[in-house]
Amino acid sequence: MSATSEDSPAGPRPTLVLLVRHGQTPTTGQVLPGRAPGLHLSEHGRAQAERVAGRLAELPVTAVYASPLERTVQTAGPTAERTGVPVVTEEGLLEGDFGAWTGANLAELARLPEWRTVQHEPESFRFPDGESFVEIRDRMAATLRRLREAHPGGTIVCFSHADPIRVAVSDALGTPLNRFQRLSVGPCSVSVIAYPPAADGAGGAGGADGAEEPDPVVLTVNSTQDSLAELRPA
């Protein structure tokens, strides 16, 4: 599988999108931070960011994007240094807008009757005064489409958050949104989706002439240890 923008003898290369969750913070697993500002990586999270940067540096990275929240920009920093590719903030990669639940204790949320809907029927759930999971899915799909159209045949690293990444991977797999909670995406894990080049004449979703984009291929999910070098062009 290629990670460069050059065409191979067999034709245009697929575009690789690597979705990286931010590193651990002092409240990871304890509260629902959402989009509240001021949350930075813990010491362990900074070490995770350095380790994932070493893994990503094995690839010819074309572009590095990050949600504008501090924890994602901090996680992306070492990768930018190792690859020489600057970080561009991208609002489409933001954490979900959890509205009135922002900053709430997860153990307390788990006792609410709405929590069962979040876990088992997320397609029908909207966070109070915030986003729905359908809107998160559609936002991520539109963002990743725009980024890969900007870097066809390249390797795009996107630093984002757990739920947006899980929803995007679930969507790429063709899995119903109500099943996305079955995916696990840990801090600084890497999930990789390959998007085959669109057929001639196809432009964007569905293509300008009505042609459908080829189905994406999910290459790995929640990878934290293995080398990514195999994603380099042969």
C-alpha angles and dihedrals in degrees: 000000000000129000100185134087094234121102119248124224087262092056139268116356125238120256115245120214115192113196112202123187115219120258127267120292129196090264102040109139093009108072138018100244097179113170097332109137126234101050111131135181120277120234089265090049091054089052089050090052090053092050095049090047089059091052094047092047087069087073132069093246115204101188140001120210129178138185106254094243115113096245094055095043089050091050092050094050099082091047091054090050094048096045100034090232114127122233116250116196114230121190091201088071093057123130115263116279100249093183114192090006093063110124094009121145110258094218090056093046090052089063093057118100089231090063091076089058090050090053102038108021105026092150089072097044131099121182110241106271089352144080129310121231088245089059091048090052094048092045093052093045092052092045095050091046091053093047096049091047087055092051108031112187092007137117111252121190114202120189110204143134138286102260097041090049094047091048092049093049091046090051091050090051090052090240118153112259090240088068100050092099088071089073121088121211114178129196112292092001119147124225118185130205123185117207113199115222114270118254116261110285095019113120124184122323108356091355129253090274095045095263114143123237115248114260115267121242120225106218101180140353129205094357112175106156115026124093115258093206092104088071090067118104114271 
